[in-house]
Amino acid sequence: MVKDSQELLLLLKSLRLFAGLDDAQIELVAAVAEVVELVEGQSLSLPPDRDYPFYLIKEGKVRQIRQLSNGKIELRSLKRDDFFGAEILLVGGRRNYRIEALQKTTLLMIESAQFALLLRGIPTLRNNVREQLLLNRLLRRKIFNFLGEDESVYLIVRQHPAFLFVSLIRPIIIAWFGVLIFVFSTLIGASSLRLVVGWIALGFGIAAALWALWVVLDWLNDYYIITDRRVVNLNRIILLYESRREAPLTAVKSEEVKTSFLGRMLGFGDVITYAFMGQVVFRGIADPRAVREIIEGLRKLTALSLMEADRQTMESLIRRKIDPPPEPPPSPPETVPIQRRRARRLQQAVPFRLRFRQLFQTYKDEGGVITYRKHILILVKKTWIPGLFIAFILAASIYVFIQNTIGDWTYPPFLILSLMTFTILIPFTVWWLYQYVDWSNDIYQITDEKIIDSEKKPLGTEITKSAPLENILSLDYELIGFWGRLFNLGNVIINTGTDKLTWMTITDPGRAQREIFNRMFEQRRRKQLNDARNEWDQVSDWLAAYHRQAEDLRRTQNQPPI
């Protein structure tokens, strides 16, 4: 709860929307701002007959419930630094919706008319609001499906337009050749030759236009992203390739800005983020120093949050050592009726349909172990030839059997036909099964401690590689080619320093990269907490011993002399 104006000023300075405002401007905002607090499940009271006030979320999470014109209901989750309200002012039209708190939430409220005065009087605030609206519009396109639901995006940038211009030079040259050829065609006397040369010029023009369109779309498709959890380099080549390289903020060690002479003139440069698993480079972005400051600020904020969590854990541990809570009474052993045990056994029985689906499952998360197989298209590629032969033999046998039944074809007899079909099917079935077992034996696993790359040939060699999670230095994934983009098929490249593990042609390599990252930092955080807990245990033992000795000494001093 905000108790005084000084605390409100500190609250405003911590919000992203007011970044870049000086103290005088912050005080102007504080003079018209109010703090609204909601408990979980509480709805926000909004005026029904006028534009809603402007609301900015300081802490917590709310749900925006809106009835669309087609009768559908739109649900949006809003979290820290998101804002809503003042739609007539910001987007030019009133919208009706309800706001419901999903957890305890603190909101900053400014009346719409007063917020309009602030926007007119503070250009920096106006720019911040405009940038945030553009960012929200981009996020609603759902092209960043790898972001977590509670992950806040602070910045999305592309390369500087100068790089787009450089990439357009070649199609411009091709278009210029087309213009020259067209001019040359006007000087030709023969009509048939002039027509041919004109068509060639048109071909150059169409090729240049398509090339330029592809270059522009490709430039629009590459993003550099900063969230409250990580920095991301998302590189996409339309219909051909997709790669994402990222580093969690907890793993970032330092940032660096590199600029060339031309970059300093035009205002672009590279931001290099150094993490313990490698580098994430934002190449050729505008205002690189401001971007570096954002990364540095978020990195420090993340470190402070971890330190605060560690401090609270340490205080709780010391409190339990000095003043241990009473032990709970032992609970009686659970007695399970026979009928309930039988029901549990029945529930554990796996239906045939589920077992059949597991035969071709390419992803499984079971018992804390995530298992990937190669994409199902790889199985199709391995088995389509024997599968085609099997289908042809079965179709031919069914055709002969039908002809034999209706009397049009009386040879061979049914028994001989069955034996012939069975004999011919054996080698192709064995071939198909061999390819299936070969596909199913190639597995990639993620555990709490390591990653595993296992390849096993049926009746042949088995090669298993593994690497501890703490040894991973860099982690990339790639979608290669049109089919890779179409079916979300690609590779995950894991560099451990002494070796490189490649998970080949798996389903959704982006998810695999994300899950390895999550396990890496869960393991790293777990190790840090274990080391810290050992230190805290030692310190808390010393403090507990100190308090016991002090209490004993106090009791001794308070005893009356005999």
Helices and strands as residue ranges (DSSP letters): H 5-13, G 16-18, H 23-32, E 34-38, E 54-59, E 62-67, E 73-78, E 83-84, H 87-90, E 98-101, E 105-110, H 112-121, H 123-139, E 153-157, H 161-185, H 191-220, E 223-227, E 230-237, E 241-248, G 249-251, E 252-258, H 261-266, E 268-275, E 278-286, H 288-322, H 338-348, H 352-359, E 363-366, E 369-373, H 376-406, H 414-440, E 443-446, E 450-456, E 462-468, G 469-471, E 474-480, H 481-487, E 489-495, E 500-507, H 509-558
